[in-house]
Amino acid sequence: MMSCTLEKVLVDARTLLERLKEHDMAAEGLIEQSGTLSQRVQSMREVGSELPDKHPEDSAQLKELSKYKPHILLTQENTQIKELQQENRELWLSLEEHQYALELIMGHYRKQMLQLIASHKELDTRPVLSLHQDHAKEVQSQLERICEMGQVMRQAVQVDNQHYYTVRERLAQLEIENRELRELLAISKNSLRPTTEDVPLTPHHLEPGPVAEAQVESDTESRKPEH
């Protein structure tokens, strides 16, 4: 009976160790994914900051062209940001699930150990307690790594949110500039439209005709004083 219980405890301990290794591998995968996301964000920042330094003569032209950036490109950036945010949320949920699974496993393991100690007090529990302490240290290390990874994920989510709001603000600014440019274009078209009042007089309009000459002579005769 006693040997069967010890064997069961050892089997459970091995199962726990295997699960901890699986969780460790999953945590490393999550850390690699978060590192990849951070590298992508950093590379995007470096590209954005290096362009004006490498080509200072084209920086003004690039700024001018960026004002007329197509709406579809901004929409694609919006979609990519939303996908990254969804991916971060999924990673965060997976992280919480791993932490919850570790807590359940450790609770079950502690319960079995307490039952074993209570039912067999005369048994030398030092090897079991030593094994329990080793597993407890390993689980504590895993929990610390999970907490560190959670902090990294929070920082990545904050960076993505800041970039998303920056793109939204830039999109609103471009829409306002586009509307103002359309209004200026309409005003310039209306001001350049020819009217009948602005038609210049041609030389033949200025030449006096016979009727005009007769009228001038009549006015001159009427102005002469009578003797």
C-alpha positions as CSV (number, residue, x, y, z in Angstrom):
1,M,0.0,0.0,0.0
2,M,2.8,2.4,1.0
3,S,4.9,1.5,-2.0
4,C,1.9,2.0,-4.4
5,T,1.3,5.4,-2.9
6,L,5.0,6.4,-3.3
7,E,5.0,5.1,-6.9
8,K,1.8,7.2,-7.6
9,V,3.5,10.3,-6.2
10,L,6.6,9.7,-8.3
11,V,4.4,9.2,-11.4
12,D,2.5,12.4,-10.7
13,A,5.8,14.2,-10.1
14,R,7.2,13.0,-13.5
15,T,3.9,14.1,-15.2
16,L,4.2,17.5,-13.5
17,L,7.8,17.8,-14.7
18,E,6.8,17.0,-18.3
19,R,4.0,19.5,-18.2
20,L,6.3,22.1,-16.8
21,K,8.8,21.4,-19.6
22,E,5.9,21.8,-22.1
23,H,4.9,25.1,-20.5
24,D,8.5,26.2,-20.5
25,M,8.7,25.6,-24.3
26,A,5.4,27.4,-24.8
27,A,6.7,30.3,-22.7
28,E,9.9,30.5,-24.8
29,G,7.8,30.5,-28.0
30,L,5.8,33.4,-26.6
31,I,8.9,35.3,-25.7
32,E,10.3,34.7,-29.2
33,Q,7.1,36.0,-30.8
34,S,7.1,39.1,-28.6
35,G,10.7,39.7,-29.4
36,T,9.9,39.4,-33.1
37,L,7.1,42.0,-32.7
38,S,9.5,44.3,-30.9
39,Q,12.0,43.9,-33.7
40,R,9.4,44.7,-36.3
41,V,8.3,47.9,-34.4
42,Q,12.0,48.9,-34.0
43,S,12.8,48.3,-37.7
44,M,9.8,50.4,-38.7
45,R,11.0,53.2,-36.4
46,E,14.6,53.0,-37.8
47,V,13.4,53.1,-41.4
48,G,11.2,56.1,-40.6
49,S,14.1,57.9,-38.9
50,E,16.8,57.0,-41.4
51,L,15.1,58.2,-44.6
52,P,15.4,62.0,-43.9
53,D,19.0,61.6,-42.8
54,K,20.1,59.7,-45.9
55,H,18.3,61.9,-48.4
56,P,18.0,65.4,-46.9
57,E,17.4,66.9,-50.4
58,D,14.3,64.7,-50.8
59,S,12.9,65.1,-47.3
60,A,10.8,68.1,-48.3
61,Q,9.4,66.2,-51.3
62,L,8.7,63.1,-49.2
63,K,6.8,65.3,-46.7
64,E,4.8,66.8,-49.5
65,L,4.0,63.4,-51.0
66,S,3.1,62.0,-47.6
67,K,0.3,64.6,-47.4
68,Y,-1.4,62.9,-50.4
69,K,-0.9,59.3,-49.2
70,P,-3.6,57.1,-50.6
71,H,-6.4,56.3,-48.3
72,I,-6.1,52.6,-49.0
73,L,-2.5,52.5,-47.6
74,L,-3.7,54.0,-44.4
75,T,-6.5,51.4,-44.3
76,Q,-3.9,48.6,-44.7
77,E,-1.8,50.0,-41.9
78,N,-5.0,50.2,-39.7
79,T,-5.7,46.5,-40.5
80,Q,-2.2,45.4,-39.7
81,I,-2.3,47.3,-36.4
82,K,-5.6,45.6,-35.5
83,E,-4.1,42.2,-36.4
84,L,-1.1,42.8,-34.2
85,Q,-3.4,43.9,-31.3
86,Q,-5.5,40.7,-31.8
87,E,-2.4,38.6,-31.8
88,N,-1.1,40.2,-28.6
89,R,-4.5,39.6,-27.0
90,E,-4.3,35.9,-27.9
91,L,-0.8,35.6,-26.6
92,W,-1.9,37.2,-23.4
93,L,-4.8,34.8,-23.0
94,S,-2.5,31.9,-23.7
95,L,-0.1,33.2,-21.0
96,E,-2.9,33.4,-18.5
97,E,-4.0,29.9,-19.3
98,H,-0.5,28.5,-18.8
99,Q,-0.3,30.2,-15.4
100,Y,-3.7,28.9,-14.4
101,A,-2.7,25.4,-15.4
102,L,0.5,25.6,-13.3
103,E,-1.5,26.7,-10.3
104,L,-3.9,23.8,-10.7
105,I,-1.1,21.2,-11.0
106,M,0.7,22.5,-8.0
107,G,-2.6,22.6,-5.9
108,H,-3.2,18.9,-6.9
109,Y,0.3,18.0,-6.1
110,R,0.3,19.7,-2.6
111,K,-3.0,18.0,-1.8
112,Q,-1.6,14.5,-2.6
113,M,1.5,15.3,-0.6
114,L,-0.5,16.4,2.5
115,Q,-2.7,13.2,2.2
116,L,0.4,11.1,2.0
117,I,2.0,12.7,5.0
118,A,-1.2,12.6,7.1
119,S,-1.8,8.9,6.4
120,H,1.8,7.7,6.9
121,K,3.4,9.8,9.6
122,E,5.8,7.1,10.4
123,L,7.2,7.1,6.9
124,D,10.4,9.0,6.2
125,T,9.2,11.9,4.2
126,R,12.5,13.6,3.7
127,P,13.0,12.4,0.1
128,V,9.5,13.3,-0.8
129,L,9.8,16.7,0.8
130,S,13.1,17.3,-0.9
131,L,11.5,16.4,-4.2
132,H,8.6,18.7,-3.4
133,Q,10.9,21.6,-2.6
134,D,12.8,21.1,-5.9
135,H,9.5,21.1,-7.9
136,A,8.4,24.1,-5.9
137,K,11.5,26.0,-6.8
138,E,11.2,25.1,-10.5
139,V,7.5,26.2,-10.5
140,Q,8.5,29.5,-8.8
141,S,11.1,30.0,-11.5
142,Q,8.5,29.3,-14.2
143,L,6.0,31.8,-12.6
144,E,8.7,34.5,-12.4
145,R,9.5,33.9,-16.1
146,I,5.8,34.1,-16.9
147,C,5.4,37.4,-15.0
148,E,8.4,38.8,-16.9
149,M,6.9,37.7,-20.2
150,G,3.6,39.3,-19.2
151,Q,5.3,42.6,-18.6
152,V,6.9,42.4,-22.0
153,M,3.5,41.7,-23.6
154,R,2.0,44.7,-21.8
155,Q,4.7,46.9,-23.2
156,A,4.2,45.6,-26.7
157,V,0.5,46.2,-26.4
158,Q,1.1,49.8,-25.3
159,V,3.5,50.4,-28.2
160,D,0.9,49.0,-30.7
161,N,-1.9,51.2,-29.1
162,Q,0.3,54.3,-29.4
163,H,1.1,53.6,-33.0
164,Y,-2.6,52.9,-33.8
165,Y,-3.6,56.2,-32.3
166,T,-0.9,58.1,-34.2
167,V,-2.1,56.6,-37.5
168,R,-5.7,57.5,-36.7
169,E,-4.7,61.1,-35.9
170,R,-2.6,61.3,-39.1
171,L,-5.5,60.0,-41.1
172,A,-7.9,62.6,-39.7
173,Q,-5.3,65.3,-40.5
174,L,-4.9,64.1,-44.1
175,E,-8.7,64.1,-44.6
176,I,-8.9,67.7,-43.3
177,E,-6.1,68.8,-45.6
178,N,-7.7,67.0,-48.6
179,R,-11.0,68.7,-48.0
180,E,-9.3,72.1,-47.7
181,L,-7.3,71.5,-50.9
182,R,-10.5,70.6,-52.7
183,E,-12.1,73.8,-51.5
184,L,-9.1,75.9,-52.7
185,L,-9.2,74.1,-56.0
186,A,-12.9,75.0,-56.5
187,I,-12.3,78.6,-55.6
188,S,-9.4,78.9,-58.0
189,K,-11.5,77.4,-60.8
190,N,-14.3,79.9,-60.2
191,S,-12.0,82.8,-60.1
192,L,-10.4,81.8,-63.5
193,R,-13.7,81.5,-65.3
194,P,-14.1,84.3,-68.0
195,T,-17.0,86.8,-67.8
196,T,-18.5,89.3,-70.2
197,E,-17.5,92.3,-68.0
198,D,-13.8,91.3,-68.2
199,V,-13.7,91.3,-72.1
200,P,-11.2,94.0,-73.2
201,L,-12.3,96.7,-75.8
202,T,-10.8,96.2,-79.3
203,P,-9.5,99.2,-81.3
204,H,-12.5,99.3,-83.6
205,H,-14.7,100.1,-80.6
206,L,-12.6,103.2,-80.0
207,E,-12.8,104.6,-83.6
208,P,-15.4,107.4,-84.0
209,G,-18.1,106.7,-86.6
210,P,-20.0,109.3,-88.8
211,V,-22.8,109.7,-86.2
212,A,-20.3,110.4,-83.5
213,E,-18.5,113.0,-85.6
214,A,-21.8,114.8,-86.5
215,Q,-22.7,114.8,-82.8
216,V,-19.4,116.4,-81.9
217,E,-19.7,119.1,-84.6
218,S,-23.3,119.9,-83.4
219,D,-22.1,120.3,-79.8
220,T,-19.3,122.6,-80.9
221,E,-21.7,124.9,-82.9
222,S,-24.1,125.1,-80.0
223,R,-21.3,126.2,-77.7
224,K,-20.1,129.1,-79.9
225,P,-21.2,132.6,-78.5
226,E,-23.7,134.7,-80.4
227,H,-22.5,138.0,-81.9
